[in-house]
Amino acid sequence: MRATPDIRAPLLEITSNHRAGTELSPHIRSVIIGMKFGGKNGVQIADALKLPRSTVYKTIDQFSERDDNQSKPRSGAPKRYTARDERRLLRLVQQNPKMKWGTVVTTLNLAVSKRTLQRILEEHGISKWLAKKRPLLTKAHVKQRRAWAVARLHWTAEMWRKILWSDECSVERGSGVEREWVFRRRSDHKFKTELVQPTPKGKQPSVMIWAAFSGTTGRSELVVMMRDPESGRGGYSANSYIETLEEGLLPIYDGELTFMQDNASIHTAKKVKEWFEEHVIAVLDWPACSPDLNPIEHLWFLLKNKLHELYPESDDWDLTKEDVKDKMATVLPECWKAIDAKYFDKLVESMPDRVAAVAKAKGWYTKY
């Protein structure tokens, strides 16, 4: 039940300069109601406040419907689209999730703005997202991935601990720098010098590294791979890979583990297979295009962050390109050792979930 206004307390100065056609303020409405409870009738109030009598009577009649004499909410302008138009929009974006906004607008041919279409979709929990990047999967890849995962759904974390995970990664100077967030007042301030995160110009010096880890032996040494001058364009070859394995794998291989590697051409070369047979190293059968199943992939992000954390000045090393590479080859093993051991354990423990995710996706993409 509404309380009776206290007409003894003055509100604010009452002005007769009310513009015709405009809404009454909550203050003026309170004055009208206060005068009504004070014994004045509508004519007296209208004359005193120089307001139309109809306005005064309407304000009094709607007093009980208003909250603190505020204007009642309005329904707004009528929609310029129908329920059928809304269904067309939803069906269009669901069937064509990668369609560009311009194409959406022209396809629907509605007399509404792009923002209106965005608002409709937001009401249904749909918004435009940047698509995730993943390796291209063919039907053959998907079939192989699904079969591999289904065959290992029963594996426990303890079984996965006996896998020795390995991979290579190219580490470029500056690649571990995190994106900076800034406070700004206006969108046109985005290019102010103090609000911009500068990045080095051109391709930065990089080194190719290799590492491995398991749930039983822990991490290997981080090995900086050497290019093979006898290979095409002086890149990395099966010979480079064998040298890497002899330096990084043999010291931690205990004969009880199964070695995991992806299907890169230098991994599957005949001489590499012969090297594994010679050293009696079991190699895990691996489905193509499956970085989401290799937990070591997540360690490269941590390694690059460690480089920036421990050597923030690395972006400004005043060295030649080759000297930068030599410097990175020196500090990256230190960064590798600085990664907390708990991450290695967590990654091994994530394997049952990874396998289940691939099986559930029927071999297609997962969140990993």
RODO-2510 file (C-alpha; in nm, 4 decimals, decimal comma):
residues 368
     n   res          X          Y          Z
     1     m     0,0000     0,0000     0,0000
     2     r     0,1358     0,3428    -0,0953
     3     a     0,2311     0,5869     0,1783
     4     t     0,0674     0,9293     0,1776
     5     p     0,3159     1,1954     0,0602
     6     d     0,4462     1,4316     0,3267
     7     i     0,3210     1,7663     0,1950
     8     r     0,4834     1,9568     0,4784
     9     a     0,8343     1,9017     0,3444
    10     p     0,9180     2,1297     0,0536
    11     l     1,0311     1,9469    -0,2595
    12     l     1,2047     2,1733    -0,5070
    13     e     1,1258     2,5097    -0,6562
    14     i     0,8144     2,4817    -0,8721
    15     t     0,8481     2,6367    -1,2122
    16     s     0,5679     2,7185    -1,4511
    17     n     0,7978     2,6855    -1,7510
    18     h     0,6584     2,3517    -1,8607
    19     r     0,6976     2,2795    -2,2303
    20     a     0,3847     2,1584    -2,3993
    21     g     0,4009     1,8009    -2,5238
    22     t     0,6738     1,6922    -2,2839
    23     e     0,6443     1,4459    -1,9989
    24     l     0,6003     1,5641    -1,6427
    25     s     0,9016     1,5050    -1,4252
    26     p     0,8675     1,2801    -1,1168
    27     h     0,9079     1,5980    -0,9094
    28     i     0,6075     1,7759    -1,0671
    29     r     0,3990     1,4591    -1,0372
    30     s     0,4882     1,4443    -0,6658
    31     v     0,3786     1,8080    -0,6260
    32     i     0,0436     1,7316    -0,7931
    33     i    -0,0177     1,4319    -0,5688
    34     g     0,0942     1,6263    -0,2627
    35     m    -0,1499     1,9098    -0,3421
    36     k    -0,4280     1,6550    -0,3997
    37     f    -0,3695     1,4965    -0,0592
    38     g    -0,3518     1,8479     0,0837
    39     g    -0,7151     1,9077    -0,0153
    40     k    -0,6788     2,0811    -0,3507
    41     n    -0,8984     1,9751    -0,6415
    42     g    -0,7859     1,9230    -1,0005
    43     v    -0,8888     2,2706    -1,1204
    44     q    -0,7012     2,4424    -0,8375
    45     i    -0,3892     2,2321    -0,8986
    46     a    -0,3969     2,2967    -1,2738
    47     d    -0,4345     2,6710    -1,2226
    48     a    -0,1596     2,6859    -0,9607
    49     l     0,0903     2,4886    -1,1685
    50     k    -0,0242     2,6257    -1,5059
    51     l    -0,0850     2,2761    -1,6381
    52     p    -0,3675     2,1375    -1,8528
    53     r    -0,6489     2,0026    -1,6349
    54     s    -0,6461     1,6753    -1,8311
    55     t    -0,2795     1,6283    -1,7428
    56     v    -0,3468     1,6847    -1,3745
    57     y    -0,6452     1,4468    -1,3669
    58     k    -0,4487     1,1788    -1,5570
    59     t    -0,1555     1,2120    -1,3162
    60     i    -0,3876     1,1664    -1,0187
    61     d    -0,5677     0,8704    -1,1791
    62     q    -0,2399     0,6891    -1,2570
    63     f    -0,0742     0,7571    -0,9225
    64     s    -0,1288     0,4024    -0,7968
    65     e     0,0166     0,2544    -1,1178
    66     r     0,3439     0,4441    -1,1101
    67     d     0,6590     0,3590    -0,9149
    68     d     0,7856     0,6726    -0,7347
    69     n     0,6022     0,8828    -0,9924
    70     q     0,8305     0,7599    -1,2689
    71     s     0,6976     0,7221    -1,6239
    72     k     0,5457     0,3833    -1,6943
    73     p     0,7450     0,1573    -1,9288
    74     r     0,6386     0,1767    -2,2898
    75     s     0,6133    -0,1050    -2,5388
    76     g     0,8412     0,0809    -2,7812
    77     a     0,8177     0,1167    -3,1540
    78     p     0,6477    -0,1687    -3,3390
    79     k     0,8818    -0,4336    -3,4764
    80     r     0,9748    -0,3996    -3,8420
    81     y     1,0024    -0,7742    -3,8848
    82     t     0,7647    -1,0651    -3,8353
    83     a     0,7949    -1,3941    -3,6502
    84     r     0,8427    -1,5565    -3,9902
    85     d     1,1350    -1,3218    -4,0651
    86     e     1,2896    -1,4194    -3,7322
    87     r     1,2595    -1,7898    -3,8160
    88     r     1,4160    -1,7267    -4,1588
    89     l     1,7129    -1,5563    -3,9945
    90     l     1,7657    -1,8389    -3,7448
    91     r     1,7383    -2,1035    -4,0147
    92     l     1,9778    -1,9142    -4,2433
    93     v     2,2615    -1,8786    -3,9907
    94     q     2,2187    -2,2328    -3,8595
    95     q     2,2472    -2,3748    -4,2102
    96     n     2,5283    -2,1337    -4,3082
    97     p     2,7318    -2,0632    -3,9914
    98     k     3,0231    -1,9124    -4,1877
    99     m     2,8094    -1,6725    -4,3894
   100     k     2,9289    -1,3113    -4,3753
   101     w     2,7056    -1,0410    -4,2306
   102     g     2,6731    -0,8615    -4,5621
   103     t     2,5435    -1,1791    -4,7261
   104     v     2,3003    -1,2381    -4,4391
   105     v     2,1544    -0,8882    -4,4807
   106     t     2,1168    -0,9114    -4,8586
   107     t     1,9776    -1,2660    -4,8483
   108     l     1,7009    -1,1762    -4,6035
   109     n     1,6272    -0,8429    -4,7766
   110     l     1,4544    -0,6976    -4,4712
   111     a     1,4054    -0,3307    -4,3900
   112     v     1,6047    -0,3634    -4,0676
   113     s     1,9614    -0,2821    -3,9675
   114     k     2,2444    -0,5257    -3,9120
   115     r     2,2314    -0,4393    -3,5417
   116     t     1,8663    -0,5471    -3,5273
   117     l     1,9580    -0,8828    -3,6782
   118     q     2,2413    -0,9185    -3,4260
   119     r     2,0000    -0,8428    -3,1430
   120     i     1,7542    -1,1078    -3,2644
   121     l     2,0278    -1,3697    -3,2716
   122     e     2,1568    -1,2635    -2,9286
   123     e     1,8087    -1,3219    -2,7872
   124     h     1,8451    -1,6822    -2,9076
   125     g     2,1972    -1,7171    -2,7652
   126     i     2,3689    -1,6872    -3,1059
   127     s     2,6566    -1,4504    -3,1780
   128     k     2,9438    -1,4264    -3,4261
   129     w     3,2636    -1,5961    -3,3087
   130     l     3,6107    -1,6186    -3,4584
   131     a     3,6418    -1,9719    -3,5987
   132     k     3,8997    -2,1966    -3,4330
   133     k     4,1868    -2,3141    -3,6504
   134     r     4,2471    -2,6868    -3,6743
   135     p     4,4313    -2,9164    -3,9203
   136     l     4,2289    -3,0084    -4,2276
   137     l     4,0655    -3,3471    -4,1735
   138     t     3,9637    -3,5725    -4,4595
   139     k     3,7088    -3,8537    -4,4252
   140     a     4,0000    -4,0984    -4,4142
   141     h     4,1588    -3,9032    -4,1256
   142     v     3,8285    -3,8946    -3,9379
   143     k     3,7746    -4,2685    -3,9781
   144     q     4,1264    -4,3446    -3,8551
   145     r     4,1001    -4,1065    -3,5592
   146     r     3,7680    -4,2499    -3,4497
   147     a     3,8891    -4,6104    -3,4713
   148     w     4,2070    -4,5239    -3,2791
   149     a     4,0125    -4,3525    -3,0012
   150     v     3,7418    -4,6190    -2,9696
   151     a     4,0082    -4,8888    -2,9378
   152     r     4,1578    -4,7034    -2,6386
   153     l     3,8502    -4,5874    -2,4510
   154     h     3,9241    -4,8416    -2,1790
   155     w     4,2781    -4,7156    -2,1186
   156     t     4,3337    -4,5648    -1,7753
   157     a     4,5588    -4,2725    -1,6842
   158     e     4,8070    -4,5259    -1,5465
   159     m     4,8271    -4,6940    -1,8855
   160     w     4,8854    -4,3596    -2,0526
   161     r     5,1751    -4,2947    -1,8145
   162     k     5,3705    -4,5600    -2,0035
   163     i     5,3622    -4,3577    -2,3245
   164     l     5,6633    -4,1387    -2,4014
   165     w     5,5191    -3,8322    -2,5759
   166     s     5,7352    -3,6337    -2,8186
   167     d     5,7096    -3,3499    -3,0659
   168     e     5,9000    -3,0698    -3,2381
   169     c     5,8235    -2,6995    -3,2288
   170     s     5,9623    -2,3896    -3,3960
   171     v     6,0181    -2,1150    -3,1386
   172     e     6,0388    -1,7650    -3,2821
   173     r     6,1745    -1,4728    -3,0845
   174     g     5,8813    -1,2774    -2,9426
   175     s     5,6324    -1,5617    -2,9829
   176     g     5,5742    -1,5919    -2,6083
   177     v     5,4616    -1,2314    -2,5584
   178     e     5,1082    -1,2237    -2,4191
   179     r     4,8489    -0,9924    -2,5671
   180     e     4,8107    -0,6759    -2,3604
   181     w     4,4766    -0,5395    -2,2410
   182     v     4,4369    -0,1641    -2,1971
   183     f     4,1789     0,0713    -2,0501
   184     r     4,0514     0,3313    -2,2920
   185     r     3,7614     0,5732    -2,2933
   186     r     3,6773     0,5893    -2,6637
   187     s     3,7123     0,3611    -2,9634
   188     d     3,9035     0,6254    -3,1595
   189     h     4,1779     0,6117    -2,8943
   190     k     4,2759     0,2586    -2,9954
   191     f     4,5794     0,3799    -3,1943
   192     k     4,7204     0,6154    -2,9341
   193     t     5,0883     0,5397    -2,8788
   194     e     5,0499     0,4398    -2,5138
   195     l     4,7580     0,2062    -2,5968
   196     v     4,9260     0,0097    -2,8767
   197     q     5,1239    -0,3131    -2,8292
   198     p     5,4123    -0,2874    -3,0787
   199     t     5,5416    -0,6013    -3,2495
   200     p     5,8769    -0,6488    -3,4238
   201     k     5,8785    -0,5969    -3,7978
   202     g     5,9327    -0,8963    -4,0256
   203     k     6,0054    -1,2588    -3,9461
   204     q     6,2054    -1,3072    -3,6294
   205     p     6,4920    -1,5549    -3,5792
   206     s     6,3689    -1,8985    -3,4738
   207     v     6,5029    -2,2372    -3,3695
   208     m     6,3509    -2,5854    -3,4037
   209     i     6,3393    -2,7759    -3,0762
   210     w     6,2432    -3,1310    -2,9757
   211     a     6,1410    -3,2716    -2,6386
   212     a     5,9614    -3,5665    -2,4842
   213     f     5,8079    -3,6664    -2,1529
   214     s     5,6243    -3,9529    -1,9877
   215     g     5,4335    -4,0080    -1,6668
   216     t     5,7072    -4,2342    -1,5329
   217     t     6,0424    -4,0977    -1,6502
   218     g     5,9467    -3,7301    -1,6524
   219     r     6,0776    -3,4872    -1,9134
   220     s     6,3688    -3,5321    -2,1495
   221     e     6,6323    -3,2735    -2,2173
   222     l     6,5178    -3,0117    -2,4646
   223     v     6,7143    -3,0617    -2,7866
   224     v     6,7765    -2,7900    -3,0431
   225     m     6,7580    -2,9658    -3,3805
   226     m     7,0301    -2,9149    -3,6362
   227     r     6,9598    -2,8665    -4,0038
   228     d     7,0952    -3,1169    -4,2531
   229     p     7,3075    -2,9326    -4,5120
   230     e     7,2780    -3,2314    -4,7447
   231     s     6,8961    -3,2257    -4,7482
   232     g     6,6833    -3,0287    -4,9900
   233     r     6,7122    -2,6567    -4,9120
   234     g     6,9212    -2,7404    -4,6088
   235     g     6,6216    -2,8251    -4,3906
   236     y     6,5549    -3,0958    -4,1354
   237     s     6,5857    -3,4562    -4,2487
   238     a     6,5718    -3,8117    -4,1198
   239     n     6,9390    -3,7713    -4,0316
   240     s     6,8580    -3,4615    -3,8237
   241     y     6,5850    -3,6554    -3,6475
   242     i     6,8042    -3,9543    -3,5665
   243     e     7,0687    -3,7247    -3,4171
   244     t     6,7947    -3,5654    -3,2066
   245     l     6,6662    -3,9022    -3,0845
   246     e     7,0140    -4,0147    -2,9876
   247     e     7,0630    -3,6983    -2,7845
   248     g     6,7173    -3,6700    -2,6280
   249     l     6,5389    -4,0048    -2,6353
   250     l     6,8021    -4,2666    -2,5535
   251     p     6,8982    -4,1161    -2,2139
   252     i     6,5421    -4,1521    -2,0778
   253     y     6,4161    -4,4631    -2,2609
   254     d     6,3935    -4,7475    -2,0109
   255     g     6,2710    -5,0274    -2,2376
   256     e     5,9276    -5,0335    -2,0747
   257     l     5,7803    -4,7344    -2,2535
   258     t     5,6074    -4,6977    -2,5901
   259     f     5,7358    -4,4031    -2,7902
   260     m     5,4876    -4,1630    -2,9500
   261     q     5,5664    -3,9507    -3,2547
   262     d     5,3437    -3,8018    -3,5217
   263     n     5,3496    -3,8972    -3,8886
   264     a     5,5879    -3,6311    -4,0194
   265     s     5,7863    -3,7581    -4,3151
   266     i     6,1197    -3,7452    -4,1315
   267     h     5,9668    -3,9629    -3,8577
   268     t     5,8442    -4,2364    -4,0892
   269     a     6,1516    -4,2579    -4,3146
   270     k     6,2926    -4,6053    -4,3662
   271     k     6,6219    -4,5309    -4,1909
   272     v     6,4338    -4,3980    -3,8871
   273     k     6,2243    -4,7160    -3,8644
   274     e     6,5451    -4,9191    -3,8837
   275     w     6,6928    -4,7046    -3,6046
   276     f     6,3962    -4,7845    -3,3768
   277     e     6,4313    -5,1568    -3,4546
   278     e     6,8033    -5,1459    -3,3842
   279     h     6,7442    -4,9898    -3,0425
   280     v     6,4402    -5,2073    -2,9696
   281     i     6,2083    -4,9116    -2,9158
   282     a     5,8340    -4,9730    -2,9492
   283     v     5,6539    -4,6985    -3,1410
   284     l     5,2873    -4,6183    -3,0852
   285     d     5,0586    -4,6407    -3,3869
   286     w     4,9404    -4,2837    -3,4400
   287     p     4,6445    -4,1386    -3,6372
   288     a     4,7295    -3,8609    -3,8813
   289     c     4,6342    -3,4967    -3,8111
   290     s     4,5827    -3,5514    -3,4386
   291     p     4,7654    -3,2816    -3,2383
   292     d     4,4648    -3,2738    -3,0026
   293     l     4,5600    -3,6254    -2,8892
   294     n     4,9222    -3,5342    -2,8146
   295     p     4,9406    -3,3669    -2,4708
   296     i     5,2910    -3,2281    -2,5284
   297     e     5,1413    -2,9749    -2,7718
   298     h     5,0176    -2,7722    -2,4741
   299     l     5,3695    -2,7467    -2,3319
   300     w     5,4964    -2,5374    -2,6228
   301     f     5,2697    -2,2518    -2,5213
   302     l     5,4082    -2,2703    -2,1667
   303     l     5,7649    -2,2874    -2,2984
   304     k     5,7233    -1,9706    -2,5055
   305     n     5,5690    -1,7923    -2,2092
   306     k     5,8641    -1,8986    -1,9940
   307     l     6,1047    -1,7530    -2,2491
   308     h     5,9305    -1,4171    -2,2244
   309     e     5,9000    -1,4424    -1,8454
   310     l     6,2645    -1,5312    -1,7770
   311     y     6,4141    -1,3281    -2,0609
   312     p     6,1818    -1,0324    -2,1267
   313     e     6,4755    -0,8499    -2,2864
   314     s     6,5000    -1,1169    -2,5564
   315     d     6,2934    -0,9040    -2,7947
   316     d     6,5629    -0,6357    -2,7763
   317     w     6,8774    -0,8473    -2,8010
   318     d     7,1089    -0,6337    -3,0129
   319     l     7,2619    -0,9315    -3,1919
   320     t     7,2913    -1,0689    -3,5416
   321     k     7,0277    -1,3165    -3,6568
   322     e     7,2597    -1,6128    -3,6053
   323     d     7,3714    -1,4885    -3,2636
   324     v     7,0049    -1,4578    -3,1591
   325     k     6,9532    -1,8207    -3,2596
   326     d     7,2575    -1,9249    -3,0580
   327     k     7,1308    -1,7302    -2,7591
   328     m     6,7868    -1,8906    -2,7836
   329     a     6,9470    -2,2345    -2,8124
   330     t     7,1202    -2,1606    -2,4820
   331     v     6,8232    -2,0268    -2,2842
   332     l     6,5357    -2,2455    -2,4125
   333     p     6,6571    -2,5612    -2,2286
   334     e     6,6551    -2,3546    -1,9090
   335     c     6,2988    -2,2401    -1,9824
   336     w     6,1963    -2,6021    -2,0441
   337     k     6,3288    -2,7080    -1,7050
   338     a     6,1478    -2,4146    -1,5401
   339     i     5,8005    -2,5448    -1,6358
   340     d     5,6270    -2,6755    -1,3232
   341     a     5,6150    -3,0576    -1,3091
   342     k     5,2455    -3,0451    -1,2186
   343     y     5,1603    -2,9556    -1,5779
   344     f     5,3175    -3,2765    -1,7049
   345     d     5,1084    -3,4831    -1,4628
   346     k     4,7896    -3,2990    -1,5554
   347     l     4,8507    -3,3563    -1,9251
   348     v     4,8938    -3,7301    -1,8787
   349     e     4,5784    -3,7420    -1,6667
   350     s     4,3893    -3,5640    -1,9455
   351     m     4,4398    -3,8494    -2,1932
   352     p     4,1203    -4,0464    -2,1091
   353     d     3,9182    -3,7280    -2,1647
   354     r     4,0973    -3,6531    -2,4920
   355     v     4,0316    -3,9991    -2,6271
   356     a     3,6677    -3,9865    -2,5151
   357     a     3,6271    -3,6464    -2,6836
   358     v     3,7545    -3,7780    -3,0194
   359     a     3,5291    -4,0831    -2,9927
   360     k     3,2294    -3,8663    -2,9066
   361     a     3,3065    -3,6332    -3,1998
   362     k     3,3237    -3,9437    -3,4231
   363     g     3,6773    -3,8549    -3,5217
   364     w     3,6131    -3,4873    -3,5910
   365     y     3,7457    -3,1831    -3,4072
   366     t     3,7629    -3,1496    -3,0279
   367     k     3,8373    -2,8685    -2,7823
   368     y     4,1927    -2,9971    -2,7177
***
